[in-house]
């Protein structure tokens, strides 16, 4: 039975902002209404930060970095705080799993599984205090006796969090920034602020020095003021490619550091030796994740032309039969999309697909049995032209496009023929063949026979899918500046 309790809010301080280690009153009484996508009713109302609030948060982070203890602690001292945060996240996994479906529609069982893994992210970055080369000795080649390469914190960081996976992105942005010694402003999306409030409560409970973590929710104008603020040394942004271009242009104008994790139009290459039914089941299962609202989702199914119709039939039999409904109902496999605006956008792209000649094989509308909520049927389009709107635009919803190709060489060409380069997968029984194809695909991740994404190694994209990487050691590097020190004599500390 459904268990969607919109009255249950597992966090407080909704009318406040977390700045300088305290819950503070915003500069205005403006609030943001967060709508439950299943019920279309108000879930929570939170304070909307304005320019003055953003500037206050930046000033708190700047003071904490320039004058506070955090960047001057040892990595091991900071690691203790990270482990404490990880423990608190484990304790509040159920709260996170309650908020996430209520804000954007992810199935509760999936939210629970992900929320239970987030504490480990902070444990991992804490472990780097003892294993990562924050200092390296060198013998200078151009004079001097002692060379030292040190990796120091980049400074004050603005982290702009999307609505589709807020707790994941908060963790993989915040944990490496903290172990590096940075001070952070977390800017939450108006559609998904809950996880950030929980993180702020955890930061308060763990006793981090004032200003190390600041948390606020803001819409685009105030968000841009964060990017423009000269006291912010780096921006870490996850969102659309369109918004990413704006962030990059502002950062470029003032030579601020930035990392961008942007859109995708990822391909599943179904080679001629792989079972279509097995491939369809694999694709259908992940296409339900986040109601298709995942930048790395495999939405282009690239298949040899002589297998096209059979591939479409297999997807209709699997993805087309997924159960749509309340994400808190244990029987549900596909929840709603985040908002009415997002549903309208998806419907517009589906209409463009039909106008361009794509054949609707299943879905394409709103579920008949649901008269409320921002739901879209699981949808499959056949004979999609890779150069059409549906073939090139990121839909960000439960829509799969089957693209026919002539052979394996053509499949690689089509997979790469996109402005994006975030993720791909190769479906073949031959791992050597999979590796050979993977090395020719221009994307940040390539999986084998299933959707793959692994932040413990690295996540990010080629081309317009972004700049930089998150996760693993690669995700720590953007929060560090490299300094070379050359001394005429070896100092006592290193003798």
N, C-alpha and C positions, 0 to 999 in steps of 0.2 A: 504494500500500500504506500501511496505517497507520504512523504514525511517532510514536506516543504513548509517549515515554520518561519514565515517572514518576520515574526515578532521577535525571534531569538537573535540577539546581536551579541556575539562573543567578544566585543571590544567596546571601550568607552571613549570619552573625550571627543565625541563627534563634532562638537561646536568649537574645538580648539585645534591649535597647531603645535607640533613638537619642535621647539626651537631652543637651542642653548641648554639642552638637558631638562627643559621644563615644558609643561603644557601651558600655552599662552593664548590670550584672547586675540583674535585676528584684528586687522586694521578696520574691517567693515563687518557688517552682519550678513553679508552675502553667503548663501548656502548652495550646495549642489545636491540635486535630487538623484539618487541612484535607483534605477527602476529594475525590479526583478523581471528578467526576460520570460519567465514561465507564466507569471500571473499578470504582468503589465502593471503591477501596483508598486507603490513606493516601498523600497527595501530599507533604505537608510538615507538620512540627510546629513551631509558633512560640510564643514567650513570650506569656503572657496578662498584660497589665498590670492591676494592682489600683488601688484608690483612692490608695494611697501613691505609686505610680508616676505616675499622672495628676497628682497634686499636685506631684511633683518636676519633671515636664515643664512644668507651668504656671509654677512658680517660675523655671525656667531661661529661659522665654520672657519672663516679667515682668522679670527682671534684664536680659536682653538689650535689652528695649525701654526700660527706665527708665535704664539706665546704659551700655549698649553703644554701639558706633559705628553700627549699622545705621540707625536712624531719623534719625540726624544726618548721614548721607551725603547727597550730592546725588543726584537722580534718575539722572543720567548715571553716577555711580559704581555705583549699584545695578544699572543696566542692564547693565554689564559682567558682573556675576555671572549675570544672567538669560540672557545670550547664551551664557555658558559652560555653564550648565545645559542650554540647548537643544541645544548641540553634543554633550554627553554623552548626552542622550536619543536623539539620532540614532544615536550609536555603539552604543547598547544596545537599539535597536528590536527586534532579533531575540530578545533575552532577554525583553522584555515580551511579545512575541508567543508565546513558549513558555509563559510563566506563565499568561496569561489563559485559554486553552482548558483548561488543566489544573486550574484552579480553578472555572470556572463554565460551560464548555462552548461558548463561542463558536467558530465555525469558524476554523481557523488562518489561512486566506488573508485573512479579514476582519480578524482581529487584527493581522496583519502590515501591512495597508494603513493601519489606524488608528494603530498604533504608530509608523509612519514619518512621521506628520504631527504628532506631539505636540511635537517640538522647535520647530516654527514658532510654537506658542502663546507660548512664552517670548520668542522673537524679536519677536513682535508687541507684547507688553507692554513689552519693552525699548524699542521704537521710540517709545512714548508719553512717554518721558522728555523727548523733544525737541518733541513736538507737543501734548501734553495741557495744558490750562490749569490747572496747579496753583496759579497765582496770577493774579488779575485786578485791575487798578486800577479804582477807581470815584471819582467826585466825590460826597462825602457830601451828602445832601439835608437833613440835620438838624443841621448844624454840623460844624466841622472842615474842614481844608484837603485832607487826603489820606486816601482810603479804599482799603483793600486787602482783597480776599476771598482767603483762602488755604485750600487743601484739604490737610489734614494726615492722617497715618495714624491709623486708629481705635484701634490699640493691639495688644493680645494677642488672637489669633484662634484659636478652636478650630474645626477643619474636620473634619466627620464624613463619611466616604467610604463609599459603598455598594459592594456586591460585584459589581454587574452591569457597571459600566464604570469601574473604579477609576482607571486611568491618565488617562482623559479628565477625570474630575472633579477629580483631584489637580491636573492642569495648569490647569484653568480656575478653580480656587479659589486655588492657590498663586501663580501668576504675577502676578495683579493685586495680591494681598496684599503680595508682595515689592516690586514697583515702588512701591507706596504707602509702604512703610517699616514694615509690620507685622512682628511676630514670631509664629510659627505653631506650633500643635500639630496634627499630622495624626493623626487617630484612624481606624485601618483597621478594616474589617469582619472578623469571624472567618472568614468564608467566602472572603475575597479579599485577603490581606495582601501578596502578592508584589510588586506594583507599588510599594507604599509602601517596602518594603525596598530596592528598586532606587533609588527617589528618594532615600532616606537615604544610600545609598552614593554617589550623584552629589553630594549636598550636601557630604558629607565630602570628596570628591575635588576639588570646586570651592573649598574653603577658606572657606565662609561663616563669619562670626563665630559663636562658640558661642551656642547658644540661639535663633538666628534660625529654624531649622527643627528641630522635634522630632517623632519618629515612633514611634507605638506601636500595638499591636493590643489591643483590649479588647472585652468583651461589654457588655451593656446597663447593669448596675449601675455599672461604672467609667466608662462613657460618660456616664451621668447626672451623675457627680461632676464631669466636665469642664464640663458645661453649668451646673452649680450654682456652680462656683468663682468667687468674687467678683473674682479677679484676671484673669478672662477678660472682655475688653471686648465681644467679638462671637462669635457662633456662626454658622457656615455649614454647613447641614445638607442632605443629599440622602438621601431615603429615603421610606418610606411616609407617607401622610397621617396615619395613626394616631400614628406616632412623632413626626411633625412637630408635631402638636397638643401633645404632651407637652413637646417642646423649646420651643415658643412660650410655653407657660404658665409654664415655669420662667424663661425670659428676661424675660417680662412682669413676673413677680413682683419681679425685681431690676432692671428697666429696662435690661437688656442688649440690645445690638443683635443682630438675627438676620436671616439670609436663609434661605429654605426653598424647596427644589425638591422637589416631592412627586409624588403620583400623577397618573394620567390615565386617561381613557376616551375616546380621541380618535376622531373620525368622519371617514370618507371619504364625501363627498357626491357621488354619481354622478348627474350631471344627464342630462336626456333626450336630449342630442345626442352623448353620448360613447360610443365603442365599448366594449362590455362585456369583450371578450376582452383588449383592450389594458389596460383598468383592472385586470382580474383578474391579469394578469401583473405589473403594477407592484406591486399589493398583496401578491401572493404572494412576490415577491422580497424585499421589506423585512420581511415577517412572519417570515422566517427569521433576521433579524439578532438576534444574542444569544439565539437560541432563543425569540424572542418576549418576552424579559425586558428590555423597554425601556419606560420610562414614557410615552414619546411615540408609541408604536406605534399605527397606525390600525387598531383592533380592531373598531370599529362600522362596518359598510358600509351606508350609508343610500342606498336606491335606490327609485325609483318602483315602486309595487306591480305595475304591468303588466310590469315588467322584472325583478321579483324572481327568478322561477324561472330565467330565463336567466342572471342574475348568479350565482346559486348554482351552476349547471352550469359556468360559466366558472371559478369558484373551485375547484370540485372537480377540474376538468381541469388546473389549474395548481398551486395550493397543495397539493392532495391528492396530487400526484405527486412532491413534493419528496423527495429522498433523505435518509434519516435514518441517522446513524451516527457513527463516531469523528470528532471534529472535526479530527484531524490527517490524515485520509484526504482526498486531493484531490477525490474524487468526492462527498464529503458536502456537502449543502446545509443541513442542520439538525442541530445537535448536541443534547446533553442539556440539561435544566434543571439548576440549580445543586445541588440536594439532594433527598433523599427526602422531606423535609418540604415542599419547594416542589412536588414532583410530587403529593403527597397533596392539597395545597391546590387545585391545578389540577383534579385529578380530582373533588374535592368540588364545585367550581363547575360543572364539566360535568354532574355528576349533578343539581345544582340546576336547571341549564338544561333538562334533559330533564323534570324534575318540573314545571317551570313551563310546559311545552308547546312549547318550542323543538324543532325537528326536526333531528336529527343527519344531516348530509348526507355527511360523510366523516370518518374518524379517530375520535376519542373514546376512544382507549385507548393501550396500550403497543405498540410495534412488535413483531410476532410473531417477526421474525428476530433480535431482540436480547434475550438472556437476562440481560444485566447492564447496569447503567448507568441513570441517571435520565431515561429517554427518554419523550417523549409524541409521539404521531402528530400530524402537521399536521391540524388539525381545523377544520371549518366547520359552523356551526349556521345553519339557515334559520328564517324566521318568528320572529325573536326580538322579544319585547315590550320596548320601551325601558325600561319600568318594572320589568322582572323582575330577578332577581339577576344573571343573565348580562348583561343590558343595562346594569347600573349598576356592578357590582363590577369592579375592575381585576383581570384574571386573571393577568397577568404570565407568559404562556406562549404557545405557538403555537396560539392559538384565535381564530378570526374569527367574528363574529356579524353576520348579514345582517338588517337592520331595514327592513321595507317602510314606505313613506310614500305620501301621496296625490299630492303635487306639490312644486315647489321651495319654496314657502312653508312647507310642512309639514316638509320636509327641514331647513330652517334652524331651525325650532322644535325638532325632535327633536335635532339636533346640539347645541343650546344647553341642552337639558333634561337636565342632568347636574350633579352637584356639582363636577365638574372643569372645567378650561379650559386644558389645556396645548397641544394641537396639533389641527389639522384640515387636510384638503385638499379642494379643489374640483376635480372632474373634468369639464371642459367644453372644447370646442374654441374657445370665445370668451373671450379674455383680459379683455375689458371686463366680461363677465358674471361671470367668476371674481373680479375685483376687487370688484364690487358685492356679491357674496355674502360674500367674505372680510371686508369691512368690517362685516358684520352678525353675524359669528361671534365668540363670546366666548371667545377662546383666544389664548395668547401667540404662537403661530405659525400661519400658514395657508399651505399649499403649493398648487401647481397641477399637477394630473395625475400627481402622484407624492408619496410621503412627502418632506417637506422639514424640515430642522432646520439652523440655521446659527449656531453659537456665535460666529462672527466678527462677527455683527451683535448678537444678543442671544438668550438662551434663558431661558424661565421661563413661568409660567402665571397665569391668572386664577383667581378663586374658590379652591377647596380644592386647587388644583394648586401653590400656593405664594405666597411673598412675595419680591419682588425679582427681579433678573435676573443671569445669568452670561454671560460672553463679551462681547467688544467693549468699547467705552468704558462701556456700561451696567454691565458686570461689574466695572469698577474702582470705580465710585461707592460701593458699599456698604463698601469698605475705607477710606473717607475721611470725616473730619469737617470740616465747613465752619466757618471762623472769620472773623469780621469785625473788622478793625482800623481804627480811625479816629484819625488823628493831626492835631494842630493845624498841623503843618508837614510838607512833603514831605522825607523823609529822603534823605541823600546817595546811597544806593544806587539810588534811583529818579529822580534828577535827570538 
